[in-house]
Amino acid sequence: MCPDISNIQSICILKEQELPVIQISSPTVPAGFPSPAADYMEDEIDFNHLLRPRPASTFVVRVQGDSMIEANIPSNALLIVDRSVKPVSGNIVVAVVNSEFTVKRLIKNSSGIRLMPANPKYNPIPVTEGMDFAVWGTVTQIIIDALKQ
């Protein structure tokens, strides 16, 4: 049974607007030794294409809490969520459990379905018969403020 989520107000939806296209000096940044040949390369990153390949089904959700910190999702991170992506086991999803939104890793196996936190302080949420449960969307990107980490 799918819960009625029409009255839930906690999802932050971006207004329909274009994201910037940014000129970059190098398409990659080495994490090891720098490449002198990359000094003169230029490219563009179109954030519309990168973050919103399907704008009609893509939303932004701000995270509150620490249940997903070991998945590099701290409190105040922005999640790009695509409702058109079919969730598979192992995906991070925004789910509705008993009319409450939560972000967790979806695990499906022979034992059933569980929503797994990425913090040992929290317990998994087993999805049981009769529970109001729905996957609202699949997380495709995580945006964090690196200066506040």
C-alpha positions in Angstrom: 0.0 0.0 0.0 1.4 3.4 -1.0 1.1 6.3 1.5 -0.7 9.5 0.5 2.1 12.0 0.2 0.1 14.8 -1.4 0.1 16.8 1.9 3.8 16.5 2.7 5.5 19.8 2.6 9.2 19.0 3.4 10.6 18.6 -0.1 12.4 21.6 -1.4 11.7 22.1 -5.1 13.9 24.4 -7.2 12.1 26.9 -9.4 12.3 26.1 -13.0 15.5 28.0 -14.0 18.6 27.5 -15.8 21.8 26.6 -13.9 25.0 28.3 -14.9 27.5 27.1 -17.5 31.0 27.5 -16.1 34.3 27.7 -18.0 36.9 25.4 -16.5 40.6 25.4 -17.2 41.0 21.6 -17.0 38.4 18.9 -17.4 40.0 16.9 -14.6 42.2 17.7 -11.5 44.8 15.1 -10.6 44.7 13.8 -7.1 48.3 12.6 -7.5 51.0 14.3 -9.6 49.8 17.2 -11.7 50.1 17.0 -15.5 51.9 19.9 -17.1 50.0 19.3 -20.4 46.6 20.0 -18.7 47.6 23.7 -18.0 46.3 24.9 -21.4 43.1 22.9 -21.7 39.7 24.5 -21.5 36.2 23.1 -21.3 32.7 23.9 -20.0 30.5 22.2 -17.5 26.8 22.6 -18.0 25.2 22.1 -14.6 21.8 21.8 -16.3 23.0 18.7 -18.2 25.1 17.4 -15.3 22.6 17.8 -12.4 19.2 17.9 -14.2 19.3 15.6 -17.3 15.5 15.1 -16.8 14.3 18.5 -15.4 10.6 17.5 -15.1 11.4 14.6 -12.7 14.4 16.1 -10.8 14.1 17.8 -7.4 16.4 19.1 -4.7 16.1 18.0 -1.1 18.1 19.5 1.8 19.2 16.8 4.3 18.6 17.3 8.0 20.3 14.9 10.4 23.3 12.6 10.5 22.0 9.2 9.6 23.8 9.1 6.3 27.2 10.7 7.2 29.2 7.6 6.3 27.8 7.9 2.8 29.2 11.4 2.5 25.8 13.0 3.2 26.1 15.4 6.1 23.3 17.5 7.5 22.5 20.4 5.2 23.8 18.5 2.1 21.7 19.0 -1.0 20.5 15.8 -2.7 19.6 15.8 -6.4 16.7 13.3 -6.6 15.3 11.9 -9.8 11.8 10.4 -9.6 12.1 8.8 -13.0 15.1 6.6 -12.0 13.9 3.1 -10.9 15.6 2.4 -7.6 17.7 -0.8 -7.3 19.2 -2.4 -4.3 22.2 -0.4 -3.1 20.8 3.0 -4.3 20.4 5.9 -1.9 16.8 6.9 -2.0 14.3 9.4 -0.5 11.6 7.2 0.9 8.3 7.9 2.6 7.7 5.7 5.7 4.5 6.2 7.5 4.1 9.7 6.0 7.6 10.8 7.0 10.4 11.5 4.5 13.8 9.8 5.1 17.0 9.3 3.1 18.6 5.8 3.3 20.2 3.2 1.3 17.7 0.8 -0.2 18.5 -2.9 0.3 16.5 -5.6 -1.4 17.4 -9.3 -0.9 15.9 -12.6 0.0 15.3 -11.3 3.6 13.1 -8.5 2.2 13.5 -4.8 1.9 15.4 -2.6 4.4 16.3 1.1 4.5 19.9 1.2 5.8 21.4 4.2 7.5 25.0 5.1 7.0 25.7 5.8 10.6 26.1 3.0 13.3 24.1 5.1 15.7 20.9 4.3 13.8 19.1 1.0 13.2 17.9 -0.3 9.8 14.3 0.2 9.0 12.7 -3.1 7.8 9.9 -2.6 5.4 7.1 -4.8 6.7 3.7 -5.8 5.4 1.0 -3.2 6.1 3.6 -0.4 6.5 3.0 2.8 4.5 6.1 2.8 2.3 7.1 4.3 -1.0 10.3 5.2 -2.7 9.8 8.9 -3.6 12.9 9.2 -5.7 16.5 8.0 -6.3 19.4 10.2 -5.3 21.6 10.9 -8.3 24.0 13.6 -6.9 25.1 14.9 -3.6 26.2 18.5 -3.1 28.0 19.4 0.1 29.7 22.6 1.3 33.3 21.6 1.6 34.2 24.6 3.7 31.8 23.5 6.5 33.0 19.9 6.8 
